[in-house]
Amino acid sequence: MKSINQTMSSIVMRRGMNYIEKNPERNIPRMLKWAERIARKKEHKQIIRILRDKTQDKNYAGYQLFLRTFLELKPKVRSKFFINYLLQEVLIGNAHIQSMREKHQCNIPYQILLDPTSACNLKCTGCWAQEYDKSDNLDLETIDRIICEGKELGIYSYLYSGGEPLLRRKDIIELAKKHSDCMFLAFTNATLIDEEFCRQMEEVGNLILAISVEGFEQETDMRRGVGTYQKIMQAMDLLKQHGLGFGFSTCYHRRNTDVVGSDEYIDLMIEKGCMFGWYFTYMPLGKDAVLELLATPEQREYMYHRIREIRSTKPIFLLDFWNDGEYINGCVAGGRYYLHINAAGDVEPCAFIHYSNYNIKNMSLIEALKSPLFKQYAENQPFNSNHLRPCPLLDNPEKLRAMVKASQAVSTQPLDKEDIDILTAKCEEPARNWAPVADKLWEKHLAEKEKQAGIIYGKICGK
């Protein structure tokens, strides 16, 4: 029955997109009006109604972004995104995940981040992946098994990091082809992208890229090496020419925050063809961590305001791994929304938390999700009632220290086996400094939320 519903829903969505393509500006509002009528769940109707109301304003940033997908992406790429992500993951997969959580009594994520390889052709300053053994690889059969087991749990979204995942581009394409009902994203330095790979991406349609870039040429080459920025610009041009889906992934830190939050930077990314941007802040992992790169509280607050401003004014979708905690009630890791499997097979709660109890090579995915460390995450989330202080390392280091010790998890960094006390000590002062700034922002957020609730109540009561 599930398969029949998926097939019918895919057909309906594909026909709807074909209808929009005939005249996007005219037919997008019509399609949303029709979608609102046939949506079954109340929350889905509400979301569609909001989108329909917003599209009345042709200058609305979200509408312009939606329009861009029809003007800039190849039909197969766009179709795979809407069907595999919006339909498979958001509408169908999420409901199945909820039932699996009840059945197994543990966190089950919406996405899995895994590293095909720890090898990389660059050596970026302060990269968290530097602490992994460069010879580690997840073999094709293991990755395939992870995906198969994930789909059984309702997981249809898979992300690749590393190392440089495109060193395994042949396997990545093969997996995208085999699991054509899933959506794949690879975080890449973009230096290995060429015409042939673009052709392969166009053929499968369900692989998108998040390109690592740190600002303009000076900021990017400072961390990633001279000449990297120009290769990134060339790769973006190539991807755009092929009508492929991609965005940028930016680490903001003390030396580049003003640049990566600027209109000039965002406008360039949009011009190059980026549909989304993913912001992370610098984390002091490993023996070679550069503590001077940690963003100041003022810079983190600046990004909090800037990303929300850009979302409302520019046709690009932005995410902030830390500052968006208010939308998802805190930390996303530990299997709550996602987990990380490194190239050695260690199942970690987060890409930035290099501790583990279990290895995926020796057990099933569901067994790994029931590991002692993952149970600690499930029992302790959220780690702070202020969701602008979501992280158990950067914002609440005492929480991570306690969970690692309680679960007896061990370091997965073979180069230094970083002790949890040493790691969390590096975040004590940044956490203390951010707390009063975050608390002030959170109080303002709660006051605004209460005000909006009052307005809605007044409308309902006719006041």
Disulfide bonds with the S-S distance in Angstrom:
none
